[in-house]
Each structure stands twice: as C-alpha cells, then as structure tokens.
Amino acid sequence: MLPALKKAGVVDAGGRGLLIIFQGFCNSLMGKEEVNLEFDDSISKSSDWSSSTNEQFHGDLSELDSIEFAYCTEFFIINLKDGLQESDIDDFRNKLIEIGDSVLVIGDLSMVKVHVHTNSPGIALMYALELGELDRLKIENMLEQNRALFAHTERKEIKPYGMVSVCSGSGMSAIFKDLLVDEIIEGGQTMNPSADDIASACNKISAHDIFVFPNNKNIILAAEQAKELCKHTIHVVPTTNVPQGISAVLAFDPQNSLESILENMEDARNSIKVGSVTFAVRETSIDGFDLKEGDVIGIGEKLIMAKGDNAETVAEELIDKLIDDDVSTVTLYYGHNTTDKEAEKLVEKLADKYESCDIDAHFGGQALYYYIIAME
C-alpha cells in the first residue's frame, strides 16, 4: 500500500490484510454470504477498550532450543554498481531465502538494508558484494544467546511450591496472575488442555511441588495423567470451576506444611457456592423449564434454576435461590459479552437488596457465560 514499500517490492505490516480477515469473520457471523472484495473502512476501535485488559508478553523459554539458523546477519549495501536493475535486488532476495529465513531486503538502487537468519553468513555477504559495497555489518550468534538464556533460567533458585491454573478469559487469567499463580493454561468448557499441555506448563516452573487447579471436572483426569509426564511432583486440587480455583489459591500459605496446604485448599474449594448465567444452545425441556435456543438460563447446583431473556435479571433470580444466611460475600465474574455498566448496575441492585453482604464484580472475559457467581 505504501509507495516506498511497493517500490522496494515488499508488503506492508499487514494491518489492512488483518482487518480484511476480521471483516470476513464479521460477515460470517452476520450471515452475509456475498463475497465483497471492497474493504469496509467503517471498522473502528472499540470505544470501551481499556489498556488494563492488555497482557504483558511472556516468552516461552522452553522453545528456545528449536533454532534452525544460527546467525542473525544484518548489513547495508551502499554504492550499488552501475547497470543494476530492480530485478537484481529481487534475485538477491531470492538467494537469501534459499539459505535462511526471516529475510528482509528493503531499498532501491541507492541503498539496500538486509536482514537474514542463516547458517552461512559468509555466503550472504558474498551475494551482497555482487551488488555493491557493505556497510554497518552485524552478525550475532543466536545459539550463544539461546545458551545464555537457558543458563539464566537454570541458575534460578528452586522454590518449594509452584501453581498452575486452567482458565478461560483474559480477566480470569489476570486474576490468577495477580494471585501469583506461575503458569496459566487456556482452557474451559469447549477447549480442554491435554495431559502434555499441563505437564509442559508445570515443567516451566522451578519448584519441587506444583499445585494444579483444573477448574473444570473434564480436565481433572488430564491433570492426574500429567503426573507421569512431569519432572516435578504434581498435586491436583480437583477444582471444578474457576471460583473454586480462586478460593483454593487464596488459601495457599507457603509457610504451612504440604499436608496442611492441601487440606486448606480442599476446605476452601468446598466452602464456596457457585452459579452461572449462560444461554440455551438448543430447544429442550429440562429441570422443569421449557427452553428455546438463545434463552438466558441460570445454573446452580447442577440444575437450571432460572430462565429469562436478560442476563442481569436471571443472575438476580439465581442468587435469590442460592443465597442463604451463611453467605457474606457475593462475587460476580462477568464475561466478554457483558459490559462494565451492566455489571455495575447489577452490583448496585444486589447491594441494596442484600445489605449484610459484600457484593463485588470483576471482569472475567470468559466466553459462553454472562456471569459466573461465587458465594461464600
């Protein structure tokens, strides 16, 4: 798109292409079958996007040993020879592609910037000398960088305990990270991690004993199987939902013995009452309710206990049926289809209704569930 990049024979950063893909997603969700090659520039940034939802990138050091090309090679070609054509620069680029990857050749007949990962930096330089003079050469050994990073991780002090949690939603992940859980595995109702996924997450932690919180009954077996694949000792805390996992993590006290920690976590997960607000995926009759696809339903104690066409109304009705005199705290984790304002309005209504309870809401970002409700 940009004239300078078009002249250099390279694509741009791909942002427009990505938006076109998103437009295709949107068309599919809206049921539009026609193929429209004209890009809809009306897509705009969401107004309620908050920087607080951004997550810090964490590199996966366990993958550092998969380097195929050892030398990061960068340089400029200046004072290009007379008679060269743009096609000669294209041929040079193709030669680099044959001996490496991450190839970047940008420029014109006045100057060319080159970047390539290769095992033969000398050959790359030889090809470049056919075009002109070399300037500002930099060749870095990525294998040595790799070894240095591994050495740094191996020097880390091994701590007595570590924690791994399975959850879905950026907000849920952030909550577990705030509670100092070492590794988060993406998973939930529709995407269950394998035993190998869980073992790999545990192997990244420098700890003797690692507590795993499956947070879903369908993941507990995989977590148990991970024990055979992990180099550390795994202790599976059989949490069946995220609020149980959060409660168990909050009960963790590294000053206690292993037996006491596990006992406290078990007591914590069993002391919490959990409900959820989601939607019916098909027409059916169950638990005394006649449901049609899309109906909002409230689930508690493995039963459908409320039904309606509004998530907040159903959540309120569900809480009415689950709450008792022992409950002092109600926490709402709202999903990505629920707005901050909707959750705040529900909190205010519940606070007026249950004055003796602490009512709070946190962004969970989970799919499928408008609200996951924890009562303690």
C-alpha positions in Angstrom: 0.0 0.0 0.0 2.8 2.5 0.9 4.5 3.8 -2.2 8.0 3.4 -0.7 7.4 -0.3 0.2 5.7 -1.0 -3.1 8.8 0.4 -4.8 11.0 -1.8 -2.7 9.0 -4.9 -3.6 7.8 -5.8 -0.1 4.4 -5.8 1.7 3.4 -3.5 4.5 3.0 -4.6 8.1 -0.2 -6.5 7.2 -2.6 -4.4 9.2 -5.0 -3.9 6.4 -4.9 -7.5 5.4 -5.7 -8.5 9.0 -8.7 -6.1 9.1 -10.0 -7.7 5.8 -9.8 -11.1 7.6 -11.8 -9.6 10.5 -14.3 -8.2 8.1 -14.7 -11.8 6.7 -15.3 -13.0 10.3 -17.9 -10.3 10.8 -19.7 -11.1 7.5 -19.8 -14.8 8.5 -21.2 -14.0 12.0 -23.8 -11.7 10.5 -24.9 -14.3 7.9 -23.6 -12.4 4.9 -22.8 -14.9 2.1 -21.7 -12.5 -0.6 -18.1 -12.0 -1.4 -17.2 -8.3 -1.3 -13.6 -7.5 -2.3 -14.1 -3.9 -1.3 -12.8 -3.4 2.2 -15.2 -1.8 4.7 -13.3 1.0 6.3 -16.1 1.6 8.8 -14.5 -0.8 11.3 -13.2 1.2 14.2 -11.5 0.7 17.5 -13.9 -0.3 20.3 -14.7 2.6 22.5 -14.8 0.6 25.7 -11.3 -1.0 25.2 -9.2 -0.4 28.2 -5.4 -0.6 28.5 -6.0 -2.6 31.7 -7.0 -5.6 29.5 -3.6 -5.7 27.8 -1.5 -8.5 28.9 2.3 -8.5 29.1 4.0 -10.8 26.7 5.9 -13.7 28.3 8.4 -15.5 26.1 8.4 -19.3 26.2 12.0 -20.3 27.1 11.2 -24.0 26.7 11.1 -23.4 23.0 14.5 -21.8 22.7 16.3 -24.9 21.6 14.4 -25.1 18.2 16.8 -22.6 16.4 17.4 -23.7 12.8 19.5 -20.9 11.6 22.3 -19.8 14.0 23.4 -16.3 12.8 21.4 -13.1 12.7 23.0 -11.2 9.9 22.3 -7.5 9.2 24.0 -5.0 6.9 23.6 -2.3 4.3 24.5 -2.4 0.7 25.7 1.0 -0.5 27.2 2.5 -3.7 25.4 -0.1 -5.8 27.2 -1.0 -9.1 26.3 0.7 -12.3 23.9 -1.1 -14.5 22.0 -2.9 -11.7 18.2 -3.2 -12.1 15.4 -3.7 -9.5 15.2 -7.3 -10.7 18.8 -7.8 -9.4 17.7 -6.9 -5.9 14.8 -9.3 -6.3 17.2 -12.1 -7.3 19.4 -11.3 -4.3 16.4 -11.6 -2.0 15.5 -15.0 -3.5 19.1 -16.2 -3.0 18.9 -15.3 0.7 15.5 -17.1 1.0 17.3 -20.3 -0.1 20.0 -20.1 2.6 17.9 -18.8 5.6 14.7 -17.4 7.0 13.4 -14.1 8.4 14.7 -12.5 5.2 14.2 -8.7 4.9 15.5 -6.8 1.8 14.3 -3.2 1.7 15.6 -0.4 -0.5 16.2 0.7 -4.0 19.2 1.3 -6.3 20.6 3.9 -4.0 20.8 1.7 -0.8 19.5 -1.7 0.4 19.0 -2.8 4.0 19.4 -6.5 4.6 18.4 -8.9 7.4 18.6 -12.7 7.3 18.9 -15.6 9.8 21.3 -18.1 8.2 23.9 -20.7 8.9 26.1 -19.3 6.1 26.6 -15.5 6.8 29.7 -15.6 4.5 27.6 -16.7 1.5 25.0 -13.9 2.3 27.8 -11.4 2.3 29.3 -12.8 -0.9 25.9 -12.4 -2.7 25.7 -8.8 -1.4 29.1 -7.9 -2.7 27.9 -8.7 -6.2 25.6 -5.7 -5.9 27.8 -3.2 -4.1 29.7 -2.3 -1.0 28.9 -3.5 2.5 28.4 -1.1 5.5 27.4 -1.5 9.2 27.7 -5.2 9.3 26.4 -7.1 12.4 26.4 -10.8 12.8 25.1 -12.3 16.1 25.3 -15.9 17.2 21.7 -16.7 18.3 22.8 -20.2 19.6 25.0 -18.5 22.1 22.2 -16.1 23.1 20.0 -19.2 23.5 22.5 -20.9 25.7 22.9 -17.8 27.9 19.1 -17.6 28.4 18.9 -21.3 29.3 21.8 -20.8 31.7 20.0 -17.9 33.3 16.9 -20.0 33.9 18.8 -22.9 35.2 20.5 -20.7 37.8 17.1 -19.7 39.2 16.6 -20.8 42.8 14.3 -23.8 43.0 11.4 -22.8 45.3 9.4 -25.2 47.3 6.0 -24.6 45.7 4.5 -23.5 42.3 1.0 -23.2 41.0 -0.7 -23.8 37.6 -4.2 -22.9 36.8 -6.5 -23.7 33.8 -9.0 -20.9 32.9 -10.6 -19.1 30.0 -10.8 -15.4 29.6 -8.2 -12.6 29.8 -9.8 -11.3 33.0 -9.7 -14.6 34.7 -6.0 -15.1 33.7 -5.2 -11.7 35.1 -6.8 -12.5 38.4 -4.8 -15.7 38.8 -1.6 -13.9 37.8 -2.3 -11.3 40.5 -2.6 -14.1 43.0 0.9 -15.2 42.0 0.0 -18.3 40.0 3.1 -19.2 38.0 1.5 -20.6 34.8 -1.9 -20.1 33.2 -3.2 -22.6 30.7 -6.0 -21.6 28.3 -8.9 -24.0 28.6 -12.5 -24.4 29.7 -15.9 -25.7 28.6 -15.0 -26.0 24.9 -11.2 -26.3 24.9 -9.7 -28.8 27.3 -5.9 -28.9 27.6 -4.2 -32.3 27.3 -2.0 -34.0 29.9 1.0 -33.0 27.9 -0.1 -29.3 27.9 -0.4 -29.4 31.7 2.9 -31.2 32.2 4.7 -28.7 29.9 3.3 -25.8 31.9 4.5 -27.5 35.2 8.0 -28.1 33.7 8.4 -24.4 33.2 8.3 -23.8 36.9 11.4 -24.1 39.1 9.6 -25.7 42.1 9.7 -29.1 43.9 5.9 -29.4 44.4 3.4 -27.9 42.0 -0.4 -27.4 42.6 -2.6 -27.8 39.6 -6.1 -26.3 39.5 -8.1 -27.8 36.6 -11.2 -25.6 37.3 -13.3 -28.0 35.3 -14.4 -31.5 36.0 -13.5 -32.6 32.5 -9.8 -31.6 33.0 -9.2 -33.3 36.3 -8.3 -36.6 34.6 -5.8 -35.0 32.2 -4.2 -33.2 35.2 -3.8 -36.5 37.0 -2.3 -38.1 33.9 0.2 -35.2 33.7 1.9 -36.5 36.9 3.5 -39.2 34.8 4.9 -36.7 32.2 6.2 -34.0 34.6 9.7 -33.9 36.1 8.2 -32.2 39.2 5.8 -33.5 41.8 2.2 -32.5 40.8 -0.6 -32.2 43.3 -4.0 -31.9 41.6 -6.5 -29.8 43.6 -9.8 -31.1 42.0 -11.5 -27.7 41.4 -14.4 -28.0 39.1 -14.9 -24.3 38.3 -12.9 -21.0 38.4 -14.3 -19.6 41.7 -13.2 -22.8 43.4 -9.8 -22.4 41.9 -9.5 -18.8 43.1 -10.7 -19.8 46.6 -8.1 -22.6 46.7 -5.3 -20.3 45.6 -6.3 -17.7 48.3 -6.0 -20.5 50.9 -2.3 -21.2 49.9 0.2 -20.4 52.6 3.8 -21.3 51.8 4.7 -21.3 55.5 2.5 -24.4 56.1 3.4 -28.0 55.5 2.4 -29.7 52.3 -0.3 -31.7 54.0 -1.8 -28.5 55.6 -1.7 -26.6 52.3 -3.6 -29.4 50.5 -6.1 -29.6 53.4 -6.7 -25.9 53.4 -7.2 -25.8 49.7 -9.7 -28.6 49.8 -11.6 -26.9 52.6 -11.6 -23.6 50.6 -12.9 -25.1 47.4 -15.7 -26.9 49.2 -16.8 -23.8 51.1 -17.8 -21.9 48.1 -21.2 -21.9 46.3 -21.1 -21.3 42.6 -23.7 -20.4 40.0 -23.5 -19.4 36.4 -25.6 -17.5 33.8 -25.4 -18.7 30.2 -27.7 -19.4 27.3 -29.5 -22.4 25.9 -27.9 -23.9 22.8 -31.0 -25.8 21.6 -34.7 -26.3 22.2 -35.4 -28.7 25.1 -37.3 -29.3 28.3 -35.2 -29.9 31.4 -35.4 -29.3 35.2 -39.0 -28.1 34.8 -38.1 -25.4 32.2 -39.2 -25.3 28.5 -36.2 -23.8 26.7 -35.7 -22.5 23.2 -32.4 -21.7 21.6 -30.9 -18.4 23.0 -32.9 -18.4 26.3 -30.8 -17.0 29.1 -30.5 -19.6 31.9 -29.1 -19.6 35.4 -27.4 -22.8 36.6 -26.7 -23.7 40.2 -26.1 -27.0 42.0 -26.0 -28.8 38.6 -29.6 -27.7 37.9 -31.2 -25.0 35.8 -32.8 -22.7 38.4 -33.8 -19.6 36.4 -34.7 -18.6 32.9 -35.3 -15.3 31.1 -34.3 -13.1 28.3 -31.9 -10.8 30.3 -28.7 -11.9 31.9 -28.9 -9.5 34.8 -32.5 -10.5 35.7 -31.6 -14.2 35.5 -28.5 -13.6 37.6 -30.5 -11.8 40.3 -33.1 -14.6 40.4 -30.4 -17.3 40.6 -28.7 -15.5 43.5 -32.1 -15.3 45.2 -32.4 -19.1 45.1 -28.8 -19.9 46.1 -28.2 -17.4 48.8 -28.6 -18.2 52.5 -27.8 -16.8 55.9 -24.3 -18.2 55.8 -23.3 -16.2 52.7 -21.5 -13.0 53.4 -19.7 -12.3 50.1 -21.1 -12.5 46.5 -18.6 -12.0 43.7 -19.6 -11.7 40.0 -17.2 -12.5 37.3 -18.7 -11.1 34.1 -17.9 -12.4 30.6 -16.8 -10.7 27.4 -20.4 -10.3 26.2 -21.3 -8.3 29.4 -20.4 -4.6 29.6 -18.9 -2.9 32.7 -22.1 -0.8 33.0 -24.4 -3.8 33.1 -22.3 -5.4 35.8 -22.0 -2.3 37.8 -25.8 -1.8 37.7 -26.4 -5.3 38.8 -23.9 -4.9 41.7 -25.7 -1.8 42.9 -29.1 -3.5 42.8 -27.8 -6.6 44.7 -26.1 -4.3 47.3 -29.4 -2.6 48.0 -31.1 -6.0 48.2 -28.5 -7.8 50.4 -27.2 -5.1 52.7 -25.4 -7.6 55.0 -23.3 -9.0 52.1 -20.3 -7.6 50.3 -21.1 -7.5 46.6 -18.4 -7.2 44.0 -17.8 -7.7 40.3 -14.6 -8.4 38.3 -14.1 -8.7 34.6 -13.5 -12.4 33.7 -13.7 -12.1 30.0 -14.9 -15.7 29.7 -16.9 -16.9 26.7 -20.3 -18.7 27.0 -21.1 -17.3 30.4 -22.5 -13.9 31.0 -21.8 -14.3 34.7 -20.0 -16.8 37.0 -21.2 -16.2 40.5 -19.3 -17.1 43.7 -20.9 -17.0 47.1 -19.0 -17.5 50.4 
